[in-house]
Amino acid sequence: MTYLDFLRAGSPLHRVTPCETGFSIAPVGEDPAAREAFQAVAEVAVEREGQGYRVADVSMSEVSGGYEAVFVVPLKGPLQT
């Protein structure tokens, strides 16, 4: 399983929302624990950009400075859900 596959599938740490050209990942909840757990997934997603996907955009919290959402676009082929 590639990291793109992991991101696309969702996990207890992140939820996935399909978009026209890819998908976004975000915390599974609004509570501080869910947001903190999501930070690790988001940081690795940004670090691994280029490994089958690109990060098209990120949404950052103005309060905490942490990731609120990461928009991912696969590098080849249409998104299959």
N, CA, C and O of each residue as an XYZ file, in Angstrom:
324
protein
N       0.841     -1.173      0.000
C       0.000      0.000      0.000
C       0.889      1.239      0.000
O       1.785      1.374      0.833
N       0.633      2.129     -0.930
C       1.384      3.385     -0.980
C       0.771      4.377      0.006
O      -0.327      4.162      0.520
N       1.491      5.459      0.260
C       0.940      6.476      1.151
C      -0.277      7.139      0.501
O      -1.209      7.537      1.201
N      -0.276      7.260     -0.814
C      -1.450      7.775     -1.519
C      -2.662      6.889     -1.236
O      -3.750      7.397     -0.964
N      -2.482      5.572     -1.298
C      -3.574      4.644     -1.001
C      -4.078      4.836      0.430
O      -5.283      4.849      0.679
N      -3.136      4.985      1.368
C      -3.495      5.223      2.768
C      -4.308      6.507      2.891
O      -5.352      6.523      3.544
N      -3.837      7.575      2.268
C      -4.551      8.842      2.347
C      -5.947      8.731      1.752
O      -6.916      9.228      2.327
N      -6.045      8.085      0.613
C      -7.311      7.948     -0.107
C      -8.335      7.119      0.663
O      -9.539      7.347      0.552
N      -7.845      6.150      1.447
C      -8.733      5.234      2.155
C      -9.337      5.820      3.425
O     -10.394      5.370      3.869
N      -8.684      6.815      4.013
C      -9.132      7.314      5.300
C      -8.610      6.416      6.414
O      -8.115      5.320      6.153
N      -8.718      6.872      7.630
C      -8.219      6.104      8.776
C      -8.863      6.653     10.037
O      -9.629      7.615      9.966
N      -8.572      6.067     11.183
C      -9.077      6.636     12.434
C      -8.519      8.038     12.703
O      -9.026      8.749     13.571
N      -7.481      8.439     11.963
C      -6.845      9.739     12.162
C      -7.283     10.800     11.168
O      -7.097     11.991     11.420
N      -7.868     10.391     10.031
C      -8.278     11.367      9.025
C      -9.477     10.888      8.221
O      -9.673      9.693      8.002
N     -10.275     11.865      7.789
C     -11.414     11.575      6.918
C     -11.105     12.102      5.521
O     -10.287     13.006      5.348
N     -11.768     11.526      4.541
C     -11.517     11.867      3.139
C     -12.789     12.435      2.512
O     -13.886     11.914      2.716
N     -12.620     13.502      1.752
C     -13.720     14.084      1.001
C     -13.295     14.169     -0.457
O     -12.359     14.901     -0.779
N     -13.970     13.423     -1.365
C     -13.620     13.500     -2.784
C     -13.874     14.897     -3.339
O     -14.833     15.568     -2.959
N     -13.003     15.317     -4.238
C     -13.131     16.591     -4.950
C     -13.066     16.284     -6.446
O     -12.861     15.135     -6.838
N     -13.236     17.288     -7.263
C     -13.264     17.075     -8.718
C     -11.967     16.453     -9.241
O     -12.014     15.527    -10.051
N     -10.828     16.942     -8.797
C      -9.552     16.459     -9.338
C      -8.761     15.594     -8.366
O      -7.666     15.139     -8.696
N      -9.290     15.364     -7.194
C      -8.572     14.581     -6.188
C      -9.420     14.414     -4.949
O     -10.575     13.994     -5.028
N      -8.849     14.743     -3.800
C      -9.588     14.614     -2.553
C      -8.918     15.461     -1.488
O      -7.771     15.882     -1.639
N      -9.646     15.704     -0.415
C      -9.058     16.414      0.714
C      -9.067     15.498      1.921
O      -9.924     14.622      2.048
N      -8.107     15.709      2.805
C      -8.072     14.986      4.064
C      -8.199     16.023      5.181
O      -7.732     17.155      5.057
N      -8.840     15.609      6.266
C      -9.081     16.498      7.392
C      -9.200     15.659      8.663
O      -9.302     14.435      8.590
N      -9.187     16.303      9.810
C      -9.357     15.558     11.063
C     -10.724     14.855     11.104
O     -11.675     15.296     10.459
N     -10.806     13.766     11.862
C     -12.069     13.039     11.981
C     -13.054     13.742     12.899
O     -14.245     13.429     12.884
N     -12.579     14.676     13.688
C     -13.460     15.413     14.593
C     -12.918     16.795     14.876
O     -11.822     17.149     14.439
N     -13.684     17.566     15.603
C     -13.295     18.933     15.924
C     -12.582     19.056     17.265
O     -12.054     20.121     17.587
N     -12.559     17.989     18.045
C     -11.944     18.066     19.366
C     -10.422     18.158     19.255
O      -9.851     17.759     18.240
N      -9.770     18.675     20.282
C      -8.312     18.855     20.236
C      -7.530     17.564     19.964
O      -6.519     17.600     19.262
N      -7.975     16.441     20.500
C      -7.267     15.173     20.281
C      -7.309     14.757     18.810
O      -6.306     14.298     18.263
N      -8.468     14.916     18.171
C      -8.591     14.556     16.752
C      -7.735     15.474     15.887
O      -7.087     15.020     14.944
N      -7.734     16.764     16.210
C      -6.922     17.719     15.442
C      -5.435     17.432     15.615
O      -4.669     17.511     14.654
N      -5.028     17.102     16.830
C      -3.615     16.794     17.086
C      -3.192     15.523     16.356
O      -2.110     15.478     15.770
N      -4.033     14.489     16.386
C      -3.710     13.242     15.695
C      -3.589     13.459     14.190
O      -2.747     12.842     13.537
N      -4.423     14.330     13.641
C      -4.392     14.617     12.208
C      -3.098     15.292     11.781
O      -2.660     15.112     10.646
N      -2.489     16.052     12.651
C      -1.270     16.791     12.298
C      -0.185     15.860     11.755
O       0.492     16.193     10.782
N      -0.023     14.698     12.383
C       1.010     13.752     11.929
C       0.722     13.266     10.510
O       1.635     13.184      9.688
N      -0.534     12.945     10.217
C      -0.913     12.491      8.872
C      -0.664     13.610      7.856
O      -0.106     13.373      6.785
N      -1.076     14.810      8.199
C      -0.926     15.944      7.283
C       0.548     16.259      7.027
O       0.941     16.508      5.887
N       1.357     16.251      8.075
C       2.789     16.546      7.913
C       3.463     15.535      7.000
O       4.259     15.910      6.139
N       3.152     14.253      7.179
C       3.757     13.219      6.320
C       3.228     13.365      4.892
O       3.982     13.183      3.937
N       1.950     13.689      4.735
C       1.393     13.888      3.384
C       2.144     14.990      2.651
O       2.471     14.844      1.473
N       2.415     16.075      3.332
C       3.145     17.186      2.713
C       4.592     16.783      2.429
O       5.122     17.107      1.366
N       5.231     16.085      3.357
C       6.621     15.645      3.168
C       6.772     14.673      2.004
O       7.782     14.702      1.302
N       5.780     13.815      1.793
C       5.865     12.788      0.745
C       5.301     13.242     -0.601
O       5.161     12.435     -1.521
N       4.983     14.509     -0.715
C       4.477     15.017     -1.994
C       5.443     14.624     -3.108
O       6.660     14.706     -2.941
N       4.897     14.200     -4.237
C       5.710     13.758     -5.361
C       5.762     12.248     -5.465
O       6.208     11.713     -6.480
N       5.314     11.553     -4.431
C       5.306     10.091     -4.427
C       3.931      9.585     -4.855
O       3.240      8.898     -4.103
N       3.554      9.943     -6.087
C       2.274      9.524     -6.641
C       1.192     10.577     -6.536
O       0.090     10.384     -7.049
N       1.484     11.679     -5.885
C       0.492     12.738     -5.742
C       1.188     14.069     -5.530
O       2.384     14.139     -5.248
N       0.389     15.136     -5.678
C       0.884     16.465     -5.323
C      -0.094     17.092     -4.343
O      -1.284     16.777     -4.345
N       0.409     17.962     -3.527
C      -0.429     18.702     -2.597
C      -0.840     19.987     -3.309
O      -0.012     20.866     -3.553
N      -2.116     20.085     -3.636
C      -2.609     21.231     -4.384
C      -2.818     22.450     -3.494
O      -2.685     23.587     -3.947
N      -3.145     22.211     -2.227
C      -3.408     23.326     -1.314
C      -3.457     22.779      0.105
O      -3.666     21.584      0.314
N      -3.265     23.648      1.058
C      -3.437     23.307      2.464
C      -4.244     24.410      3.134
O      -4.182     25.574      2.737
N      -4.984     24.033      4.134
C      -5.727     24.991      4.946
C      -5.134     24.934      6.342
O      -5.076     23.872      6.962
N      -4.695     26.088      6.832
C      -4.056     26.160      8.145
C      -4.961     26.902      9.124
O      -5.681     27.825      8.744
N      -4.914     26.490     10.374
C      -5.667     27.163     11.424
C      -4.999     28.480     11.779
O      -3.791     28.527     12.013
N      -5.778     29.544     11.819
C      -5.231     30.840     12.217
C      -4.925     30.865     13.711
O      -4.079     31.640     14.158
N      -5.603     30.030     14.478
C      -5.424     30.005     15.931
C      -4.205     29.176     16.319
O      -3.309     29.664     17.008
N      -4.173     27.907     15.869
C      -3.108     26.999     16.304
C      -1.926     26.941     15.337
O      -0.825     26.542     15.718
N      -2.159     27.341     14.082
C      -1.115     27.222     13.074
C      -1.001     25.819     12.507
O      -0.148     25.562     11.657
N      -1.858     24.897     12.970
C      -1.828     23.516     12.488
C      -2.651     23.340     11.219
O      -3.404     24.223     10.810
N      -2.481     22.165     10.607
C      -3.233     21.843      9.396
C      -4.705     21.608      9.733
O      -5.026     20.934     10.711
N      -5.590     22.167      8.918
C      -7.022     21.887      9.020
C      -7.469     20.957      7.900
O      -8.386     20.157      8.083
N      -6.822     21.061      6.740
C      -7.135     20.208      5.599
C      -5.967     20.236      4.625
O      -5.238     21.224      4.536
N      -5.801     19.135      3.893
C      -4.783     19.030      2.849
C      -5.495     18.530      1.590
O      -6.190     17.515      1.630
N      -5.323     19.238      0.481
C      -5.950     18.866     -0.780
C      -4.930     18.127     -1.649
O      -3.878     18.671     -1.987
N      -5.254     16.887     -2.005
C      -4.337     15.970     -2.677
C      -4.840     15.678     -4.089
O      -6.030     15.438     -4.297
N      -3.920     15.702     -5.058
C      -4.250     15.377     -6.437
C      -3.304     14.267     -6.903
O      -2.090     14.469     -6.926
N      -3.844     13.088     -7.277
C      -2.993     12.032     -7.811
C      -2.265     12.513     -9.069
O      -2.808     13.308     -9.836
N      -1.038     12.033     -9.279
C      -0.244     12.480    -10.425
C      -0.655     11.837    -11.734
O      -0.464     12.433    -12.793
N      -1.214     10.634    -11.691
C      -1.594      9.995    -12.963
C      -2.937      9.299    -12.833
O      -3.280      8.746    -11.788
N      -3.679      9.342    -13.914
C      -4.961      8.673    -13.983
C      -6.031      9.389    -13.183
O      -5.737     10.197    -12.302
N      -7.274      9.079    -13.504
C      -8.392      9.689    -12.771
C      -8.504      9.102    -11.375
O      -8.042      7.991    -11.114
N      -9.118      9.856    -10.489
C      -9.347      9.402     -9.129
C     -10.374      8.293     -9.154
O     -11.442      8.444     -9.748
N     -10.064      7.182     -8.515
C     -11.008      6.070     -8.419
C     -11.437      5.942     -6.977
O     -10.608      5.779     -6.082
N     -12.733      6.016     -6.756
C     -13.257      5.916     -5.393
C     -14.090      4.682     -5.230
O     -14.616      4.430     -4.145
